[in-house]
Amino acid sequence: MATEILWRPPGKMTQSEQRSLESLVEEVSDEFVPPLTTRSSTTQAVLASASGSTSSSYFHELLTQHCLLLIECDQLQGFLSFRTFHRDTRLPQIGICIYVSIISVRPAARGRGLARLLYQKLLRLPETLPAWILLRTRSTNTHHLHLLDTLGFKRLLTVPNDRDRVDGIYLGCKR
């Protein structure tokens, strides 16, 4: 099965890729807190869902970020979106970094190492990008935490009761 990962900087995704990405975002939306289709931005900190249909504002902000698209047999199976040259004031020790805003794999394609492939591609991006990668995940996301551990990510900060009474864990890795 042919697998490729395409790196799309902001504004460089084709219309077809955008439609596939929007469809996948809608498919996995309810797995996130708050659901992706109710978020007003990729950095939303407030848990309450925004009123009205905001999926288009969330998706449009997603398109302003870099995106890795994992394609198998001409179908989008997963993606990883990230911001470059990000700075988190809670973690001044890492300085400017790449911040992963979201990673997801189509439910039917999970368990085959596709998320690992996306992270491996991210770790191999050009050296002109920041050396550190930072991300946040939920303490209950044990599969994701295990994957990140095997890739060399270290826990940098835990935010108790970050979302829906679940701790948020910030992890980082130097490429």
Secondary structure, 3 states (H helix, E strand, C coil): CCEEEEEECCCCCCHHHHHHHHHHHHHHHHHCCCCHHHCCCCCCCCCCCCCCCCHHHHHHHHCCCEEEEEEECCEEEEEEEEEEEECCCCCHHHCCEEEEEEEEECHHHCCCCHHHHHHHHHHCCCCCCCCEEEEEEECCCHHHHHHHHHCCCEEEEEEEEEECCEEEEEEEEEC
